[in-house]
Amino acid sequence: MAIERGMYPSVGGCDEFIRLLYYSKQVTPDYLHDLKGKATGNIEEGEVITLDLIPYNDLWKRSTDSKTLASILLYEKLKMEGKIKE
């Protein structure tokens, strides 16, 4: 049996599987400022998502999303093991 890299957000409840990926990019403060409040989503279907920028160290306190919280833990553990370089 192959081991999948990712998470099952509701083990036993459904068979949904989500891959967790890491991407890093340095940006300027101006770039971040231009992103704040940006609206995305499928406008034709009435979906409006507004981007809210949250400092990484505050993210775990502000998010109730299981994927976000699992990603934070995975990132921190990989960083502790030296598998992610700053």
FENQUI-V453495 format. One record per backbone hydrogen bond with DSSP energy under -1.0 kcal/mol. CO is the residue of the C=O (numbers start at 0). NH is the residue of the N-H. If there is no record, write none. Layout:
# FENQUI-V453495
CO/NH, CO/NH
This chain:
# FENQUI-V453495
6/17, 9/12, 9/13, 17/6, 27/31, 28/32, 29/33, 30/34, 31/35, 34/37, 37/50, 39/48, 40/42, 41/44, 41/46, 42/45, 48/39, 50/36, 54/57, 55/58, 57/61, 58/62, 64/68, 65/69, 66/70, 67/71, 68/72, 69/73, 70/74, 71/75, 72/76, 73/77, 74/78, 75/79, 76/80, 77/82, 78/81
